[in-house]
Amino acid sequence: MRAIAVPEYGATPVLANVPRPEPGPGQLLVKVIAAGVNTLDWRIAEGALKDSVDAAFPLVLGRDGAGVVEDVGEGVTRLRHGEQVYGCLSDVARGLGTYAEYAVVDQHGPVGRIPDRLLYSDAAAVPTACMTALELVEAARVTAGQAVLVAGATTGVGRAVVQLAAASGAKVVATARRAMAGEIRGLGAAATVDPAAGVFTDQVLAAHPGGLDTVIDLVSDTAGAEALVRLLRPGGAYAGTTWAVNPDAMAARRIRGVNLDGTPTAALLERVSALVDSGGLRVAVEREVPLHAAPGALADDRAGPARHGATVIRI
């Protein structure tokens, strides 16, 4: 089958022909129609999991995908042949991902039926971003009336965080360049601050001189996270995905610090599906590219800046 793979960590992703996987007991073989592009994809290609997962090579890239159940292994009862499914469909240990014509996933893994209102391309952009966002908002304990800063609001995860935090009744301040500010306010942000228009922490403090209740941070290094933590009131919470803070040091300052290591599950994906079906979560796909153009799409994501929506690979 055709796939985008790397022969080793650190190598340039290329279009390759690799064997089509076969589903084992309890597994689904999914014919992939669309795959979502995530920052994690190029990080894995560079070796982000080399110390934690014994990957098989060539390693097919891609975590998120949407498609049709083509075949099932022995003992599968949860989903059937012909069903339209989406989720996190990668298996790095077997060298399998979603930038390919076929993917394999355990029936009890983070896979489920595509929400009725989504096309394949939209569905492929949902799983990692929206599950991570839901975990972040809950880990931060966002509640009505709080002042919440979302740093990295124009990323896929950030867009979902803005929607979920606003739906909880929080007053959301989001980082966004001027060209994207209206779009982010349309997702529920009460205000935006432009990192390119001076020191944005000063902009936040000017609007919230008493400080913030919560910071949800998707982009900062250690120094950047420290600047954001200083915006918090005593008793506030910082939740991030870049592992940029020491929770014990935060606790000494009466700040609850959370470094999220997201865990996609079938139950979490079902909750996301329900939110999508109810209109509580929306995704925006900016562009679709063919499979052979996936290496360029990964390079674009790595270079930034944030786009006006997700990139999806049509298989």
Secondary structure, DSSP 8 states (H G I E B T S, - for coil): -EEEEESSTTS--EEEE-------TTEEEEEEEEEE--HHHHHHHHTTTTTT----SSEE--SEEEEEEEEE-TT--SS-TT-EEEEE--BGGGTB-SSBSEEEEETTSSEEE--TT--HHHHHTSHHHHHHHHHHHHHHT--TT-EEEEETTTSHHHHHHHHHHHHTT-EEEEE--HHHHHHHHHTT-SEEE-TTSS-HHHHHHHH-TT-EEEEEESS--HHHHHHHHTTEEEEEEEEESS--S-HHHHHHTT-EEEE------HHHHHHHHHHHHHTS----EEEEEEGGGHHHHHHHHHH----SSEEEEE-
